[in-house]
Amino acid sequence: MEHTKLSRADASAAVMRLGWRYVLGEFRAEVLTGSLPLAADVAARAAALPDVEGHLRMDIRADRLLLSLQTAEQGWVTTHDAELARQLSGVAQEFRLTTQPGDRTVQVLELGIDALDIAKIRPFWKAVLGYTDEPEGGHGLVDPLGQGPAVWFQQMDAPRPQRNRIHVDVSVPHDEAPRRIEATLAAGGTVRSDAEAPAFWVLADAEGNEACVTTWQGRD
């Protein structure tokens, strides 16, 4: 089957109506089952679909099944992943359930590390976290088990004292970003910069520690 890479916009459009969301190079959804045995049954049926190897990851929880699709060898979503999303939504319907983005289960966390000499510090983070190189020749690091957040490195041009050097990137569905930012501001946060929005907003807590809320939009 053809595995053609999708643009971010095409990826989002391909799965939105199915209850999936495109987030950071993956299709993500949850199936709210209400029980662990039912979540396991749905997972077993999903795993039996043809051609899911190298594409589907699942996380079985007490009351739901978390689904993630990506063509692993390309580190990106493809037309085949979009077709698998359609089939997996059909599997959920067989159990009278639905695929949906959920309240926050489809978000993806990344750690951004500012560095003057990326090549010097990168091996440390790879070793201490037990991570591997991201696919497709990227410079970031990823958890080979898919459990921890990815790590990427941002080139600094000068030391920045009194500024946090490690920040969290919270990648959310594009339609979730406004609500997440509103909640963050209500919790005492401020917007440091929205110059790159809707790709990302730089937010800060009351002491100036930064985090970014990011989406796929504005990146193609």
C-alpha positions in Angstrom: 0.0 0.0 0.0 1.2 3.5 -0.8 2.6 5.4 2.1 2.6 9.0 0.9 3.5 11.6 3.5 0.8 14.1 4.3 1.2 17.8 4.9 0.1 19.0 8.3 -3.0 20.6 6.9 -4.0 17.6 4.9 -3.2 15.3 7.9 -5.5 17.3 10.1 -8.3 17.4 7.6 -8.1 13.7 6.9 -9.0 12.6 10.4 -10.9 15.5 12.1 -14.3 14.1 11.3 -13.3 10.7 12.6 -12.7 12.0 16.1 -8.9 11.9 15.7 -6.5 14.8 15.9 -3.2 15.4 14.2 -0.5 16.4 16.8 3.2 16.6 16.3 3.6 14.1 13.5 1.0 11.6 14.8 -2.7 10.8 14.6 -4.1 10.4 18.1 -7.5 9.5 19.6 -9.0 7.7 22.6 -11.8 5.2 23.0 -13.6 5.7 26.3 -14.6 2.2 27.3 -15.5 2.5 30.9 -13.6 -0.6 31.9 -10.3 -2.3 31.5 -11.6 -5.6 30.0 -13.5 -3.7 27.3 -10.4 -1.6 26.6 -8.4 -4.8 26.2 -11.1 -6.3 23.8 -11.0 -3.2 21.6 -7.2 -3.3 21.6 -7.2 -7.0 20.5 -9.6 -6.2 17.7 -7.5 -3.2 16.6 -4.3 -5.3 16.6 -5.9 -7.8 14.3 -6.3 -5.3 11.5 -4.1 -5.9 8.5 -1.0 -3.7 8.0 -0.9 -2.1 11.4 2.7 -3.2 12.2 5.0 -0.2 12.2 2.0 2.2 12.4 -0.2 1.6 15.5 0.7 2.1 19.2 -1.8 1.5 21.9 -2.0 2.3 25.6 -4.6 0.4 27.6 -5.9 2.2 30.7 -8.4 1.3 33.3 -11.3 2.9 31.5 -10.1 3.8 28.0 -7.8 2.9 25.1 -5.3 5.5 23.8 -4.5 5.1 20.1 -1.6 6.6 18.1 -0.8 6.3 14.4 2.4 7.1 12.6 4.5 5.5 9.8 7.5 4.7 12.0 10.0 4.3 9.3 9.2 7.8 8.1 8.5 9.4 11.5 5.4 11.0 10.0 1.8 10.4 9.1 0.9 9.0 5.7 -2.1 8.1 3.6 -1.9 4.7 5.1 -2.2 6.0 8.6 -5.2 8.0 7.6 -6.8 4.9 6.2 -6.0 3.0 9.4 -7.6 5.8 11.5 -10.8 5.2 9.5 -10.6 1.5 10.1 -9.9 1.9 13.8 -12.9 4.2 14.1 -14.9 1.4 12.5 -13.6 -1.0 15.1 -14.7 1.3 17.9 -18.2 1.4 16.3 -18.4 -2.4 16.3 -18.3 -2.1 20.1 -20.8 0.8 20.0 -18.0 3.2 21.0 -16.4 6.2 19.3 -12.9 7.5 18.7 -12.5 11.0 20.1 -9.8 13.5 21.1 -10.7 13.5 24.7 -10.1 16.3 27.2 -6.3 16.3 26.9 -5.1 12.7 26.1 -3.9 13.6 22.6 -1.5 16.3 23.7 2.3 15.6 23.3 5.0 16.9 25.5 8.5 17.9 24.4 11.4 19.3 26.4 13.3 22.2 24.8 16.9 22.7 26.0 18.8 25.9 25.1 22.5 25.4 24.5 25.5 27.2 23.3 27.2 24.0 22.2 24.5 21.4 21.2 26.9 18.8 20.0 28.7 18.9 23.4 25.6 18.4 25.6 23.4 16.2 23.4 25.3 12.9 24.2 24.7 13.6 27.9 20.9 13.8 27.5 20.9 10.8 25.2 22.7 8.7 27.8 21.0 9.9 31.0 17.5 9.5 29.5 18.3 6.2 27.7 16.9 7.8 24.5 17.7 7.3 20.8 18.1 9.6 17.8 14.8 10.8 16.2 14.2 9.3 12.8 14.8 10.9 9.4 18.1 12.4 10.4 16.6 14.8 12.9 18.7 16.3 15.8 16.3 15.6 18.6 16.1 12.6 20.9 13.1 10.3 21.5 12.1 7.6 24.0 12.4 4.3 22.1 9.5 3.0 24.2 7.3 6.0 23.4 6.7 6.8 27.1 8.6 10.0 27.8 8.6 13.4 26.1 10.9 14.0 23.1 13.8 16.3 23.6 15.0 19.0 21.2 17.8 21.5 21.3 17.6 25.3 20.6 20.8 27.1 19.6 21.7 30.0 21.8 23.8 32.9 20.6 24.8 34.1 24.0 24.5 33.0 27.7 21.1 34.0 29.2 21.5 34.3 33.0 18.3 34.5 35.1 16.3 32.7 32.4 15.2 29.0 32.5 17.2 27.0 30.0 14.8 24.1 29.8 11.2 24.6 28.9 8.2 22.4 28.2 6.5 22.4 24.8 2.9 21.3 25.0 1.6 20.3 21.6 -2.2 20.2 21.4 -4.8 19.9 18.7 -5.3 23.2 17.0 -8.9 23.5 18.3 -7.7 22.9 21.8 -5.1 25.7 21.9 -7.4 28.6 22.7 -9.0 26.8 25.7 -5.6 25.7 27.0 -4.1 29.3 26.8 -7.2 30.8 28.4 -6.9 28.3 31.3 -3.2 29.1 31.7 -3.8 32.8 31.9 -6.6 32.3 34.4 -4.2 30.3 36.5 -1.8 33.3 36.8 0.2 32.9 33.6 1.1 35.6 31.1 1.8 35.6 27.3 5.4 36.4 26.7 5.1 36.2 22.9 2.4 35.4 20.4 4.6 36.5 17.4 4.7 32.9 16.0 1.1 32.0 16.7 -0.7 29.8 15.8 2.5 27.7 15.6 3.3 28.5 19.2 2.6 30.9 22.1 5.3 31.5 24.7 3.7 31.6 28.2 5.3 32.2 31.6 4.4 31.6 35.2 4.5 34.3 37.9 8.3 33.9 38.2 9.0 33.9 34.5 9.5 30.2 33.9 8.4 29.6 30.3 6.3 26.9 28.5 5.1 26.9 25.0 1.7 25.8 23.7 2.1 24.6 20.2 0.0 23.5 17.3 0.6 22.2 13.7 -0.8 25.4 12.2 1.6 27.9 10.6 4.3 25.3 10.0 3.8 24.1 6.5 
